[in-house]
Amino acid sequence: MSLVLIDRLRARAGQALLLRVAGPTAREKRARIHGTPGPRWFAADRPIRVVHADAAMYVGGLAALLLQSLHPLAMAAVWAHSGFRGDPWGRLQRTSTFLAETTFGPAEDAERAVERVRGAHARVTGTTSGGVPYRASDPSLLAWVHIAETHCFLRAYQEYGRAPLTEARRDAYVEDMASVARRLGVVRPPVTEAALVEALEQRRPELAATEESTATARYLLAAPPLPWPVRLPYALLAAAAVDLLPSWTREFLTVPLKIRLLLPFARRGGLAVTALIRWVMPPPPARAVTSAPGQGR
């Protein structure tokens, strides 16, 4: 196979993946987020930029969804209001755009992204199948989503990122994430890795397996809306995501047989898939930015 053909296949695969994750206007969004001059919330050397730019986020994002689903109130809100089942790619694209805008985008875009999410949360209210009321703007639920994401993103980077962060840089990543969480309405988010671990442990009594969480795990792990050629790489990524979760989650999480069979190979599979993603994904446009005074560190 010639190098020209390999390059074409690589570019085609990278474009297809980018469109899946960021939507049909992915290139325009990337150009705006990375290329628009102006202050950012985070300086170029902050760990949040390092972590969120890495292919390990594919493992961390899936792990975060699985972990978040174990909170009955959070899962009920997602199940009823997010379009998760009817438009899974649309939800993924909205989430990836929010992360990109708040991590890399101009400060004005980041502020608008937060306001959009806060407005959406304000409209999400309801009652679980067990009769328990919920509202997405509840600081406790916001904190759970934040803790789950921060934990999974950081763990995924440590396992599958280009170069693991030092202890000081891990604390700095948690602090960076906390600064976004406060803007979303989270009260006193953890600002060190040790505090993050403690916060996750404190939420364990609130977690449970529900019909919604079981259906979510089945959907994400056993029947994702993907073409057949990418099912095996995705299964390896899914096994890596399950393996990334705290061991006690197995008490609540229903893992399909084919993913359980892959767990002994989870780390090697995760490394292979993240390396493949790095290889095919086109790099973002060159940044022409500085951090906002007093915000980036």
C-alpha positions, 0 to 999 in steps of 0.5 A: 500500500503506497504512502499516498493511499495511507495518507488518504485513508488516514485523512478520511478516517480523521475527518469521519471521527471529527464529524462524529464528535464535533458535528457537521460544522466541526472544522468551522468550530475548530477554527473559531475556538482555536484561532479567534484572537483574544483572552482565554480562561486558561493559559496555554500551559495549563493542565486542563488544556493538556488533558482535554486535547489528548485522545485519552478523553475518548476513554475518559468521556465514556467512563464518565457517562457510565459513572454518572449514570449510577446516580439515580437522580442524575440518570433520570434527568439525562434519560428524560431530557437530554436526547441521549437515546434519540440523538446520541451523536448530537448530545456528544457533539454538544458536550464536546463543543462545551468542553472545547469552548470553555477549555480553549475558546475565547473568554466570551465564547466560554462565558456564553457556553456556560450561560447556555448550559445553565439555561438548559439546566434551569428547564430540566425538572421532573420526577423519577420512576420512584416518585423522587423529584429532581432538577438539573440545576440542583448544586448537588447533582451538578457537583456529582456530574463534575466529580465524575467527569473530573475523576474519569478525565484525569484517570484516563489521561494518567493511564492513556495520555501522552505523558502522565501529570505530576502530582502538582499538575494533577492538583492543578487540573482539578483546580482548573476544572473547579473554576469552570464548575463554579461558573456552572453552579457547583458549590465548593468543588474539590481543588486537589486530587486528594479532595476529588477522591474523597468527594467521590467516596462520599457520594457512594451511598447515593449510587444505585443500579436502576432500570435507566442505568442498566439500559444506558450501560447496555446501550453504550457498551453492547449496542452503540450506534456505530458502523460495523468496521469500527465496532472492535476498536470501540469495544476495546475502548469500552473495555478500557473505560470500564476498567478505568472505573473504581472497582466498587462500581461493578456492584452497580454496573451491568457489563455485557459479556463481550466487554467482560471478556475484553477486560484482561486486555483493557489496558493494551487495547486502550493504548492501541485505540488511543494511539490510533485516534491520535494518528488519524485525528487532524491537529487543531489550528494554531492558537493565537491567544493569551490567558485572561488576566487573573483567570489562566494560571 
